[in-house]
Amino acid sequence: MHFWVPIATAAIAGAVAILVDILTGRRKGAKSRREAAATFHLAFAEAIAQLENVDAHALITEARAQHDAAILEFRRFVVAKQIEHYEVAVQNFNRCRSEVQSAPVKVLASLASEKPIDNSDTVKLKEALNELLTFTDKS
């Protein structure tokens, strides 16, 4: 037997071990990302589902801490080339969230102006939420 056979066998075994480790790590990373995406969706699902049926201001204010935590947690799963777009979407969501008025304020404004209740702030918030959720598909 040649002197290099055991060395080559050890090198091949080492390369296979490294390859298996890389592939296993990628699967774990993909699984973690899928779980984070599901958690991210879940954090916003109730807000999206109930946004038009309840006082949007109360709903979004109550869920603020949950939404902020979800945004921060999911950020690490956004691919590097999408981070800037993600941050813009987060800023847009935060702006829309701060502009949502409570139902009594909207009713009073409607009565004072003798116009229908303006729900454009809720529509913009829903669009901002949907924009954020698109990152679970892009990453």
GROMACS elastic network, one bead per residue, 0.5 to 0.9 nm:
[ bonds ]
;  ai    aj funct       b0    kb
    1     4     6  0.84540   500
    1     5     6  0.71288   500
    2     5     6  0.57246   500
    2     6     6  0.82912   500
    3     6     6  0.68380   500
    3     7     6  0.75813   500
    4     7     6  0.51007   500
    4     8     6  0.60047   500
    4     9     6  0.84990   500
    5     8     6  0.51086   500
    5     9     6  0.60299   500
    5    10     6  0.85390   500
    6    10     6  0.60735   500
    6    11     6  0.85155   500
    7    10     6  0.51446   500
    7    11     6  0.61394   500
    7    12     6  0.86408   500
    8    12     6  0.60862   500
    8    13     6  0.84750   500
    9    12     6  0.51686   500
    9    13     6  0.60848   500
    9    14     6  0.85022   500
   10    13     6  0.50469   500
   10    14     6  0.60317   500
   10    15     6  0.85566   500
   11    14     6  0.50277   500
   11    15     6  0.61190   500
   11    16     6  0.85807   500
   12    15     6  0.50291   500
   12    16     6  0.61118   500
   12    17     6  0.85350   500
   13    16     6  0.51113   500
   13    17     6  0.61528   500
   13    18     6  0.86528   500
   14    17     6  0.50396   500
   14    18     6  0.61937   500
   14    19     6  0.85890   500
   15    18     6  0.50870   500
   15    19     6  0.61036   500
   15    20     6  0.85854   500
   16    19     6  0.50273   500
   16    20     6  0.60939   500
   16    21     6  0.85016   500
   17    20     6  0.51648   500
   17    21     6  0.61337   500
   17    22     6  0.86522   500
   18    21     6  0.50399   500
   18    22     6  0.61857   500
   18    23     6  0.86646   500
   19    22     6  0.51000   500
   19    23     6  0.61860   500
   19    24     6  0.85139   500
   20    23     6  0.51628   500
   20    24     6  0.59806   500
   20    25     6  0.84063   500
   21    24     6  0.51356   500
   21    25     6  0.59882   500
   21    26     6  0.85797   500
   22    25     6  0.50955   500
   22    26     6  0.62159   500
   22    27     6  0.87314   500
   23    26     6  0.51309   500
   23    27     6  0.63228   500
   23    28     6  0.86985   500
   24    27     6  0.51427   500
   24    28     6  0.62272   500
   24    29     6  0.85881   500
   25    28     6  0.50747   500
   25    29     6  0.60796   500
   25    30     6  0.85610   500
   26    30     6  0.60565   500
   26    31     6  0.84728   500
   27    30     6  0.50563   500
   27    31     6  0.60670   500
   27    32     6  0.85281   500
   28    31     6  0.50246   500
   28    32     6  0.60929   500
   28    33     6  0.85401   500
   29    32     6  0.50556   500
   29    33     6  0.61146   500
   29    34     6  0.86176   500
   30    33     6  0.50148   500
   30    34     6  0.61536   500
   30    35     6  0.85923   500
   31    34     6  0.51066   500
   31    35     6  0.61843   500
   31    36     6  0.85560   500
   32    35     6  0.51141   500
   32    36     6  0.60840   500
   32    37     6  0.85629   500
   32    77     6  0.86327   500
   33    37     6  0.60554   500
   33    38     6  0.85701   500
   33    74     6  0.83693   500
   33    77     6  0.60401   500
   33    78     6  0.89311   500
   33   136     6  0.86438   500
   33   139     6  0.84298   500
   34    37     6  0.50596   500
   34    38     6  0.62113   500
   34    39     6  0.86363   500
   34   136     6  0.83055   500
   35    38     6  0.51157   500
   35    39     6  0.62057   500
   35    40     6  0.85324   500
   36    39     6  0.50339   500
   36    40     6  0.59904   500
   36    41     6  0.85627   500
   36    70     6  0.86957   500
   36    73     6  0.76963   500
   36    74     6  0.61382   500
   36    77     6  0.76652   500
   36   136     6  0.85784   500
   37    41     6  0.61324   500
   37    42     6  0.85143   500
   37    74     6  0.70918   500
   37    77     6  0.84291   500
   37   133     6  0.86043   500
   37   135     6  0.86072   500
   37   136     6  0.53133   500
   37   137     6  0.83463   500
   38    41     6  0.51236   500
   38    42     6  0.60937   500
   38    43     6  0.86307   500
   38   136     6  0.82923   500
   39    43     6  0.61543   500
   39    44     6  0.88910   500
   39    70     6  0.74845   500
   39    74     6  0.85862   500
   40    43     6  0.52276   500
   40    44     6  0.67827   500
   40    45     6  0.86776   500
   40    67     6  0.84170   500
   40    70     6  0.55578   500
   40    71     6  0.73757   500
   40    73     6  0.82615   500
   40    74     6  0.66459   500
   40   133     6  0.77384   500
   40   136     6  0.79056   500
   41    44     6  0.54505   500
   41    45     6  0.58197   500
   41    70     6  0.88611   500
   41   133     6  0.66787   500
   41   136     6  0.80374   500
   42    46     6  0.73474   500
   43    46     6  0.71901   500
   43    47     6  0.80718   500
   43    63     6  0.84696   500
   43    66     6  0.65697   500
   43    67     6  0.62052   500
   43    70     6  0.65333   500
   44    47     6  0.53200   500
   44    48     6  0.62517   500
   44    49     6  0.86398   500
   44    63     6  0.86459   500
   44    66     6  0.86488   500
   44    67     6  0.68666   500
   44    70     6  0.86215   500
   44   129     6  0.74231   500
   44   133     6  0.83732   500
   45    48     6  0.52547   500
   45    49     6  0.60635   500
   45    50     6  0.85790   500
   46    49     6  0.50714   500
   46    50     6  0.59927   500
   46    51     6  0.80581   500
   47    50     6  0.53829   500
   47    51     6  0.54844   500
   47    56     6  0.82212   500
   47    59     6  0.67821   500
   47    60     6  0.68880   500
   47    63     6  0.78789   500
   47   126     6  0.86293   500
   47   129     6  0.87755   500
   48    51     6  0.53185   500
   48    52     6  0.81652   500
   48   126     6  0.65309   500
   48   129     6  0.74443   500
   48   130     6  0.83519   500
   49    52     6  0.76655   500
   49    53     6  0.82326   500
   50    53     6  0.51751   500
   50    54     6  0.61259   500
   50    55     6  0.88322   500
   50    56     6  0.80289   500
   50    59     6  0.81345   500
   51    54     6  0.60578   500
   51    55     6  0.73628   500
   51    56     6  0.53728   500
   51    57     6  0.89900   500
   51    59     6  0.74247   500
   51    60     6  0.84239   500
   51   122     6  0.72377   500
   51   123     6  0.89356   500
   51   125     6  0.88929   500
   51   126     6  0.75343   500
   52    55     6  0.77124   500
   52    56     6  0.70232   500
   52   119     6  0.89693   500
   52   122     6  0.75146   500
   52   123     6  0.86952   500
   53    56     6  0.80736   500
   54    57     6  0.86627   500
   54    58     6  0.80317   500
   54    59     6  0.72174   500
   54   103     6  0.85661   500
   55    58     6  0.54371   500
   55    59     6  0.62563   500
   55    60     6  0.86700   500
   55   101     6  0.87534   500
   55   102     6  0.62536   500
   55   103     6  0.55227   500
   55   104     6  0.88366   500
   56    59     6  0.50597   500
   56    60     6  0.59473   500
   56    61     6  0.82988   500
   56   100     6  0.70458   500
   56   101     6  0.76799   500
   56   102     6  0.68115   500
   56   103     6  0.75563   500
   56   122     6  0.66917   500
   57    60     6  0.53321   500
   57    61     6  0.59304   500
   57    62     6  0.84513   500
   57    97     6  0.79614   500
   57    98     6  0.87499   500
   57    99     6  0.89203   500
   57   100     6  0.56110   500
   57   101     6  0.57053   500
   57   103     6  0.74098   500
   57   122     6  0.86223   500
   58    61     6  0.51492   500
   58    62     6  0.60278   500
   58    63     6  0.86024   500
   58   102     6  0.68382   500
   58   103     6  0.86911   500
   59    62     6  0.52709   500
   59    63     6  0.62971   500
   59    64     6  0.86313   500
   60    63     6  0.51344   500
   60    64     6  0.59400   500
   60    67     6  0.86888   500
   60    97     6  0.70285   500
   60   100     6  0.85532   500
   61    64     6  0.51636   500
   61    65     6  0.83976   500
   61    97     6  0.83183   500
   62    65     6  0.76494   500
   62    66     6  0.85232   500
   63    66     6  0.52995   500
   63    67     6  0.60602   500
   63    68     6  0.85856   500
   64    67     6  0.51667   500
   64    68     6  0.60650   500
   64    69     6  0.85513   500
   65    68     6  0.51630   500
   65    69     6  0.61166   500
   65    70     6  0.85730   500
   66    69     6  0.52410   500
   66    70     6  0.61874   500
   66    71     6  0.86811   500
   67    70     6  0.50798   500
   67    71     6  0.61437   500
   67    72     6  0.86749   500
   68    71     6  0.51435   500
   68    72     6  0.62904   500
   68    73     6  0.85843   500
   69    72     6  0.52295   500
   69    73     6  0.60154   500
   69    74     6  0.85195   500
   70    73     6  0.50874   500
   70    74     6  0.59761   500
   70    75     6  0.84523   500
   71    74     6  0.54004   500
   71    75     6  0.61641   500
   71    90     6  0.76129   500
   71   132     6  0.87372   500
   72    75     6  0.53060   500
   72    76     6  0.76661   500
   73    76     6  0.65364   500
   73    77     6  0.81147   500
   74    77     6  0.54788   500
   74    78     6  0.69555   500
   74   136     6  0.85942   500
   75    78     6  0.53857   500
   75    79     6  0.87394   500
   75    83     6  0.76515   500
   75    86     6  0.78504   500
   75    87     6  0.87342   500
   76    79     6  0.79403   500
   76    83     6  0.89989   500
   77    80     6  0.88872   500
   77   136     6  0.86558   500
   77   139     6  0.66614   500
   78    81     6  0.82980   500
   78    82     6  0.63581   500
   78    83     6  0.61270   500
   78    86     6  0.76320   500
   78   135     6  0.70908   500
   78   136     6  0.79236   500
   78   138     6  0.77746   500
   79    82     6  0.54438   500
   79    83     6  0.64560   500
   79   138     6  0.79638   500
   79   139     6  0.51616   500
   80    83     6  0.53470   500
   80    84     6  0.81774   500
   80   139     6  0.88014   500
   81    84     6  0.72643   500
   81    85     6  0.83046   500
   82    85     6  0.53101   500
   82    86     6  0.60769   500
   82    87     6  0.86951   500
   82   135     6  0.82461   500
   82   138     6  0.79127   500
   82   139     6  0.75120   500
   83    87     6  0.61284   500
   83    88     6  0.86303   500
   84    87     6  0.51564   500
   84    88     6  0.63413   500
   84    89     6  0.87272   500
   85    88     6  0.50525   500
   85    89     6  0.62132   500
   85    90     6  0.86251   500
   86    89     6  0.50380   500
   86    90     6  0.61653   500
   86    91     6  0.86305   500
   86   132     6  0.71813   500
   86   135     6  0.71300   500
   87    91     6  0.61574   500
   87    92     6  0.85369   500
   88    91     6  0.50720   500
   88    92     6  0.61221   500
   88    93     6  0.85762   500
   89    93     6  0.61062   500
   89    94     6  0.85860   500
   89   128     6  0.69022   500
   89   129     6  0.85979   500
   89   131     6  0.65323   500
   89   132     6  0.58339   500
   90    93     6  0.50237   500
   90    94     6  0.61320   500
   90    95     6  0.85601   500
   90   128     6  0.81623   500
   90   129     6  0.89332   500
   90   131     6  0.89706   500
   90   132     6  0.68471   500
   91    94     6  0.50523   500
   91    95     6  0.60947   500
   91    96     6  0.85514   500
   92    95     6  0.50910   500
   92    96     6  0.61018   500
   92    97     6  0.84094   500
   92   125     6  0.87023   500
   92   128     6  0.63369   500
   93    96     6  0.51327   500
   93    97     6  0.58983   500
   93    98     6  0.85346   500
   93   124     6  0.87425   500
   93   125     6  0.65861   500
   93   126     6  0.88707   500
   93   127     6  0.86052   500
   93   129     6  0.64588   500
   93   131     6  0.85141   500
   93   132     6  0.76889   500
   94    98     6  0.61618   500
   94    99     6  0.86669   500
   94   125     6  0.89119   500
   94   128     6  0.86983   500
   95    98     6  0.52209   500
   95    99     6  0.63251   500
   95   100     6  0.89798   500
   95   125     6  0.87062   500
   96    99     6  0.50850   500
   96   100     6  0.64497   500
   96   121     6  0.68950   500
   96   122     6  0.81810   500
   96   124     6  0.63892   500
   96   125     6  0.51451   500
   96   126     6  0.88481   500
   96   128     6  0.71348   500
   97   100     6  0.55476   500
   97   121     6  0.84292   500
   97   122     6  0.86415   500
   97   124     6  0.89142   500
   97   125     6  0.61745   500
   97   128     6  0.87990   500
   98   101     6  0.82183   500
   99   121     6  0.65487   500
   99   122     6  0.89019   500
   99   125     6  0.86347   500
  100   119     6  0.88380   500
  100   120     6  0.89221   500
  100   121     6  0.53194   500
  100   122     6  0.63465   500
  100   124     6  0.89508   500
  100   125     6  0.75721   500
  101   104     6  0.83847   500
  101   105     6  0.64238   500
  101   106     6  0.66045   500
  101   119     6  0.89182   500
  101   121     6  0.74060   500
  101   122     6  0.84656   500
  102   105     6  0.54318   500
  102   106     6  0.64317   500
  102   107     6  0.88612   500
  103   106     6  0.50903   500
  103   107     6  0.61965   500
  103   108     6  0.86711   500
  104   107     6  0.50675   500
  104   108     6  0.61540   500
  104   109     6  0.85382   500
  105   108     6  0.51674   500
  105   109     6  0.60919   500
  105   110     6  0.84977   500
  106   109     6  0.50845   500
  106   110     6  0.60531   500
  106   111     6  0.86130   500
  106   117     6  0.60547   500
  106   118     6  0.67616   500
  106   119     6  0.80399   500
  107   110     6  0.50052   500
  107   111     6  0.61689   500
  107   112     6  0.85704   500
  107   116     6  0.86868   500
  107   117     6  0.62339   500
  107   118     6  0.87414   500
  108   111     6  0.50642   500
  108   112     6  0.60607   500
  108   113     6  0.85403   500
  108   117     6  0.89012   500
  109   112     6  0.50863   500
  109   113     6  0.60727   500
  109   114     6  0.81663   500
  109   115     6  0.83332   500
  109   117     6  0.75847   500
  109   118     6  0.85786   500
  110   113     6  0.52648   500
  110   114     6  0.55582   500
  110   115     6  0.52104   500
  110   116     6  0.56997   500
  110   117     6  0.51165   500
  110   118     6  0.73873   500
  111   115     6  0.69848   500
  111   116     6  0.82355   500
  111   117     6  0.84322   500
  112   115     6  0.80358   500
  113   116     6  0.84718   500
  115   118     6  0.82043   500
  118   121     6  0.76327   500
  118   122     6  0.88882   500
  119   122     6  0.53623   500
  119   123     6  0.64990   500
  119   124     6  0.88489   500
  120   124     6  0.61427   500
  120   125     6  0.85318   500
  121   124     6  0.51472   500
  121   125     6  0.61572   500
  121   126     6  0.86689   500
  122   126     6  0.61744   500
  122   127     6  0.86187   500
  123   126     6  0.51513   500
  123   127     6  0.62781   500
  123   128     6  0.86789   500
  124   127     6  0.50447   500
  124   128     6  0.61649   500
  124   129     6  0.86346   500
  125   128     6  0.50000   500
  125   129     6  0.61645   500
  125   130     6  0.86184   500
  126   129     6  0.50325   500
  126   130     6  0.61918   500
  126   131     6  0.85485   500
  127   130     6  0.51019   500
  127   131     6  0.61034   500
  127   132     6  0.86791   500
  128   132     6  0.62894   500
  128   133     6  0.87197   500
  129   132     6  0.51640   500
  129   133     6  0.63279   500
  129   134     6  0.88768   500
  130   133     6  0.50299   500
  130   134     6  0.63995   500
  131   134     6  0.53271   500
  131   135     6  0.74816   500
  132   135     6  0.58717   500
  132   136     6  0.80408   500
  133   136     6  0.57073   500
  133   137     6  0.77618   500
  134   137     6  0.55352   500
  134   138     6  0.66038   500
  135   139     6  0.59657   500
  136   139     6  0.59096   500
